[in-house]
Amino acid sequence: ELAFAAFANCFRDLSPGTMAEEKPKPSLPAEYVVPKVWEYKDQGGTFGGTNRPYAGAWGEDKPLEKGEHKIQLYSMGTPNGVKATILLEELVEAFPDFEYDAWLIPINGVQFTSGFNAVNPNSKIPAMLDYSDPAKPVRVFESGSILLYLCDKFDKEGKFFPREYPARAECQNWLMWQMGSAPFIGGGFGHFYHYAPLKIEYAIDRYAMETKRLLDVLDKHLGDGNKQYVCGDQYTIADMAIWPWIGWLVDGKIYGEAAEFLQVKEYKNVCAWSKRVGERPGVKRGVMVNRPFGEKSQQLHNRHARSDFETKTQDKLEAA
């Protein structure tokens, strides 16, 4: 009863009567007044011009390209996109008969074309089509869903996603942990610290605190038993999902000076794990696929064969 009373007391100030008496809060910018009904306007910032408050294919009416392999990936080398290409390259290395095509989808409006929207009605990369049965292609969207689908269908040995419990449940736990935490790191901290058109102290502090908490969760988990990977000694899709977000963050590869701002080097277990994962050949190739930024030698815009890493990187294509 005491616990319930304390819980109820937390909401005492949210009753209709007290809400009506609440003093106005300051705004940023100072002249901003919250309207009764929100209306769309260009938000500014890096991605403000491509966002809309409605779904659908409002871009060009254009079908997606298709290669010769059963698996067709449509993506870009962002942290979410890299999750899929890392697993695909690990599957290529583990299973000689496995192959795939990967097509670059720049997130500058191309994701709203009719072809891409048909594969992912949420218009977010990555998205995938499986033509194992050409008459009934299977669409798969959301990065976590792609990882699970690929493992269920092609990793019959459980090399990257354990087949037996409790190891399988533990891998799922950390995969879902990443899926739930990414919005706080990317859409929260990354946006307000690096991309937003103005610096808002409250927003940066709020998401910096949560990002550091998430770093500490992972750091303590890895340190408990001196784990080599997130699920212990086995490298899994949990590592592949977490690394592009947290690994890139602690390595200083995203959000400007965020690594210094967050003092990431104090998370020693995370830093050691990130280095370990980043040294894998499949990871090194995976980060190159569908990458349209950075060093030209590290950009493989479209990937169709194992030999493309030697012959089709952007520096070689432009020199030809």
C-alpha positions in Angstrom: 0.0 0.0 0.0 2.9 2.4 0.8 4.5 1.6 -2.6 1.2 2.3 -4.4 0.7 5.6 -2.5 4.2 6.7 -3.5 3.5 5.8 -7.1 0.2 7.6 -7.2 1.8 10.7 -5.6 4.1 10.9 -8.7 1.0 11.6 -10.8 -0.7 14.0 -8.4 0.4 17.1 -10.4 -0.9 15.7 -13.7 -4.6 16.0 -12.7 -6.7 18.2 -15.0 -7.1 20.9 -12.4 -3.4 21.3 -11.6 -2.5 21.1 -15.3 -4.7 24.1 -16.0 -2.8 26.1 -13.3 0.7 25.2 -14.6 2.9 28.1 -15.3 4.0 28.5 -19.0 7.4 26.9 -19.7 10.1 28.8 -21.6 10.5 28.0 -25.3 13.4 27.6 -27.6 13.5 29.7 -29.6 12.0 32.1 -27.1 9.2 33.3 -29.5 7.9 29.8 -30.1 4.4 29.1 -29.0 3.1 25.5 -29.1 0.0 25.6 -31.5 -3.2 23.9 -30.7 -2.8 21.8 -33.9 0.6 21.0 -35.4 1.2 21.8 -39.1 4.1 20.6 -41.3 6.9 22.8 -42.3 10.5 22.1 -43.4 12.4 21.5 -40.3 15.8 22.4 -41.6 19.0 20.5 -40.7 20.7 17.7 -42.6 17.6 15.6 -43.3 14.8 18.1 -42.7 14.0 18.5 -46.4 13.4 14.8 -47.0 11.0 14.1 -44.1 7.2 14.3 -44.3 4.4 13.6 -41.9 2.8 11.0 -44.2 3.7 7.7 -45.7 3.6 6.4 -49.3 5.6 6.7 -52.5 5.6 10.5 -53.0 8.8 10.3 -55.0 9.5 9.2 -58.5 7.6 6.3 -60.1 10.6 4.1 -60.6 11.0 0.3 -60.2 14.0 -1.1 -58.3 16.9 -2.7 -60.1 17.4 -6.4 -59.9 20.6 -8.5 -60.2 21.2 -12.2 -60.9 21.2 -13.5 -57.3 18.3 -14.7 -55.1 19.0 -12.0 -52.4 18.6 -8.4 -53.5 19.5 -5.8 -50.8 18.5 -2.1 -51.2 20.4 0.0 -48.7 23.0 2.6 -47.8 26.0 2.4 -45.5 24.5 4.0 -42.4 24.7 2.1 -39.1 21.3 0.4 -39.8 22.3 -0.5 -43.4 25.7 -1.8 -42.3 24.0 -4.3 -40.0 22.7 -6.2 -43.0 25.8 -6.0 -45.2 28.0 -7.3 -42.4 25.9 -10.4 -42.0 25.7 -10.8 -45.8 29.5 -10.7 -46.1 29.9 -13.1 -43.1 27.5 -15.5 -44.9 29.5 -15.2 -48.1 32.7 -16.0 -46.2 31.1 -18.9 -44.3 29.2 -20.5 -47.1 30.9 -20.7 -50.5 27.6 -21.0 -52.5 26.0 -17.9 -50.9 25.8 -14.7 -52.9 23.8 -11.5 -53.1 23.3 -8.2 -54.9 23.3 -4.9 -53.0 22.0 -1.7 -54.5 22.7 1.8 -53.2 19.6 3.7 -52.1 20.7 7.2 -51.1 18.5 8.6 -48.3 18.0 11.9 -50.1 14.6 11.1 -51.4 15.2 7.9 -53.3 13.7 5.9 -50.5 10.3 7.4 -51.4 10.2 6.1 -54.9 7.5 3.7 -55.9 9.8 0.7 -56.2 11.4 1.0 -52.8 8.2 1.9 -51.0 6.7 -1.3 -52.4 9.4 -3.3 -50.6 9.3 -1.2 -47.4 6.1 0.8 -46.8 8.0 2.6 -44.1 10.5 4.0 -46.7 13.6 3.3 -44.5 16.7 1.5 -45.5 17.6 -1.4 -45.5 15.1 -3.4 -47.3 15.5 -6.8 -49.1 13.8 -9.1 -51.6 14.4 -12.8 -51.6 13.8 -14.4 -55.0 14.4 -18.0 -53.9 11.0 -18.6 -55.4 10.8 -16.2 -58.3 7.1 -16.5 -58.5 6.7 -15.5 -54.8 9.4 -13.1 -53.9 9.6 -12.4 -50.1 10.0 -8.8 -49.0 11.9 -8.2 -45.7 12.3 -4.8 -44.1 13.7 -3.4 -40.8 17.3 -4.3 -40.2 16.6 -6.6 -37.3 14.1 -8.5 -39.3 16.6 -8.9 -42.1 19.2 -10.4 -39.8 16.7 -12.9 -38.3 15.4 -13.9 -41.8 18.9 -14.4 -43.3 20.0 -16.6 -40.3 16.8 -18.6 -40.2 17.0 -19.4 -44.0 20.8 -19.6 -44.7 22.6 -20.2 -41.4 21.3 -23.7 -40.6 24.3 -24.4 -38.4 23.6 -21.5 -36.1 27.0 -20.0 -36.7 25.7 -16.4 -36.2 22.4 -17.1 -34.5 22.4 -20.0 -32.0 19.9 -22.7 -32.7 19.5 -23.9 -29.1 18.2 -22.2 -26.0 19.2 -20.4 -23.8 21.9 -19.1 -26.2 19.3 -18.3 -28.8 17.2 -16.3 -26.3 20.3 -14.4 -25.1 21.2 -13.4 -28.7 17.6 -12.2 -29.3 17.7 -10.2 -26.1 20.7 -8.2 -27.2 19.4 -7.8 -30.7 16.2 -6.3 -29.4 18.2 -4.2 -26.9 19.9 -2.6 -29.9 16.7 -2.1 -31.8 15.2 -0.3 -28.8 18.3 1.7 -28.0 19.2 3.0 -31.5 16.5 5.7 -31.5 18.0 7.2 -28.4 21.5 7.1 -29.8 20.8 8.2 -33.4 17.5 10.0 -33.5 18.1 11.4 -30.0 21.7 12.1 -29.2 23.1 12.1 -32.7 20.4 14.3 -34.1 20.4 17.0 -31.4 24.2 17.0 -30.8 25.3 16.9 -34.5 22.5 17.3 -37.1 19.9 19.6 -35.6 19.9 23.2 -37.0 20.2 24.6 -33.5 21.8 23.5 -30.2 19.2 22.7 -27.5 20.9 22.2 -24.1 18.0 20.2 -22.6 17.8 17.8 -25.6 21.5 17.3 -25.8 21.8 16.6 -22.1 18.8 14.3 -22.1 20.1 12.1 -24.8 23.8 12.3 -23.9 22.8 10.9 -20.5 20.8 8.1 -22.0 23.6 7.3 -24.5 26.2 7.1 -21.7 23.8 4.8 -19.7 23.5 2.5 -22.7 27.3 2.5 -23.1 27.6 1.6 -19.5 25.1 -1.2 -19.8 27.1 -2.8 -22.6 30.4 -2.1 -20.8 29.4 -3.9 -17.6 27.9 -6.8 -19.6 31.0 -7.4 -21.5 33.1 -7.1 -18.4 31.1 -9.7 -16.5 33.0 -12.8 -17.3 35.4 -11.0 -19.6 33.2 -11.7 -22.7 34.9 -11.6 -26.1 31.6 -10.9 -27.8 28.1 -9.8 -26.7 26.9 -13.3 -26.2 30.1 -14.7 -24.8 32.7 -16.5 -27.0 30.4 -16.7 -30.0 30.2 -13.9 -32.5 26.6 -13.3 -33.4 24.1 -11.1 -35.1 23.9 -9.2 -31.8 27.4 -8.0 -32.3 26.6 -7.2 -36.0 23.6 -5.1 -34.9 25.2 -3.2 -32.0 28.7 -2.6 -33.5 27.7 -0.1 -36.3 26.0 2.1 -33.7 28.1 1.8 -30.6 31.3 0.7 -32.2 31.3 3.6 -34.6 30.5 5.9 -31.8 33.4 4.9 -29.6 35.7 4.8 -32.6 34.8 8.5 -33.3 33.3 7.7 -36.7 29.9 9.3 -36.3 28.5 12.6 -34.9 31.6 14.8 -35.1 33.3 15.2 -31.8 30.8 13.0 -29.9 33.4 10.4 -28.8 35.3 13.1 -26.8 32.1 14.7 -25.6 30.8 11.5 -24.2 34.3 10.4 -22.9 33.9 7.0 -24.5 37.4 5.8 -23.7 36.2 5.2 -20.1 34.2 2.3 -21.4 37.2 0.0 -21.8 35.4 -3.2 -22.4 33.3 -1.6 -25.2 36.3 -0.2 -26.8 38.2 -3.5 -26.8 35.1 -5.3 -28.2 34.6 -2.7 -30.9 38.2 -3.2 -32.1 37.8 -6.9 -32.0 34.7 -6.9 -34.2 36.0 -4.2 -36.5 39.0 -6.4 -37.4 36.9 -9.2 -38.9 37.3 -9.4 -42.7 33.5 -9.7 -43.2 33.0 -6.6 -41.2 35.6 -4.7 -43.2 33.9 -5.6 -46.4 30.4 -5.1 -45.0 31.1 -1.4 -44.1 32.2 -0.8 -47.7 29.0 -2.0 -49.4 26.5 0.8 -50.4 28.8 3.4 -48.9 28.6 6.7 -50.8 30.9 8.7 -48.5 34.4 8.7 -47.0 37.5 7.5 -48.9 36.8 6.5 -52.5 38.8 3.3 -52.0 36.3 2.3 -49.2 33.2 3.0 -51.3 31.5 0.1 -53.1 28.2 1.7 -54.2 26.7 -1.5 -55.7 27.9 -5.0 -54.9 27.2 -8.0 -57.2 30.2 -10.3 -56.8 33.1 -11.2 -54.4 35.6 -9.7 -56.8 33.9 -6.3 -56.7 35.9 -5.2 -53.7 39.0 -5.4 -55.8 37.7 -4.0 -59.1 34.6 -1.9 -58.5 35.4 0.5 -55.6 34.7 4.1 -56.4 38.4 5.1 -56.8 38.9 2.5 -59.5 35.7 3.3 -61.3 36.5 7.0 -61.5 40.1 6.3 -62.6 38.9 4.0 -65.5 
